[in-house]
Amino acid sequence: MRYEVLMEKTTFILCKRLETLYAANFG
């Protein structure tokens, strides 16, 4: 897998996780 693709997937997963945490804490 290419590095750019890996970074893109990781960033997407992290953003989704942060959204979930934010919603759980402040939603």
C-alpha angles and dihedrals in degrees: 000000000000120000095238091054092048092051091048092052092046092050091049092051092047092050092051091049092049091050090052093049092047092050092048093050103036105013 
